[in-house]
């Protein structure tokens, strides 16, 4: 599967936040590379006896791989939560009038993510399906292109106003 490269159109032109957005996309791309199931990639045809002998070992391996996958998803969620807090602090610093709505959107995005991971924890999976990764990309990029662009536009208008007052 090809992971999408960062696109300049996704930049807010606010360096610290753009760096964090790129980091989130890199984490998501790494998850995709490591944990996305690819059709026909891992299936092997085994005889019934081979399958029975391998069952106990496979169960342990699945358990370890599942734990690694969930830990990676938890790290992405923690990083996203930290980023949301940084964005909110930035918006407070410029008195962004829609901070409350943006904060609610962050809470909803984080709750959706936590629910998805909670559901995956209860499934014996070791790989993510491509649809889940696509949904995560939409989750991240969609927020950046919509709500985040709004506060970035406000920020640059705010900067211009600050410069005018300084003259």
Residue pairs with C-beta under 8 A, 6 or more apart in sequence:
1 32
1 33
1 36
1 38
1 130
1 133
3 29
3 32
3 33
4 25
4 29
4 137
6 22
6 25
9 145
10 21
10 141
10 144
10 145
11 18
11 21
12 18
12 21
12 144
12 148
12 149
12 152
13 152
13 156
14 90
14 152
14 155
16 86
16 90
17 83
17 86
17 87
17 90
17 148
20 83
20 86
21 83
21 140
21 144
21 148
23 79
24 76
24 79
24 80
24 83
24 140
25 140
25 141
27 75
27 76
27 79
28 76
28 133
28 136
28 137
28 140
30 72
31 72
31 73
31 76
31 128
31 133
31 136
32 128
32 133
34 72
35 69
35 72
35 126
35 127
35 128
36 127
36 128
36 129
36 130
36 133
37 127
37 128
37 129
37 130
42 127
46 54
62 124
62 126
63 124
65 126
66 124
66 125
66 126
69 120
69 125
69 126
69 127
69 128
70 117
70 120
70 121
73 117
73 120
74 117
76 113
76 136
77 110
77 113
77 114
77 117
80 109
80 110
80 113
80 140
81 110
84 106
84 109
84 110
87 102
87 106
87 148
87 151
88 99
88 102
88 103
88 106
90 151
90 155
91 99
91 102
91 151
92 99
94 151
94 154
94 155
94 158
95 158
96 102
96 151
96 154
96 155
97 154
98 150
98 151
98 154
102 147
102 150
102 151
105 143
105 147
109 139
109 143
112 139
113 139
116 132
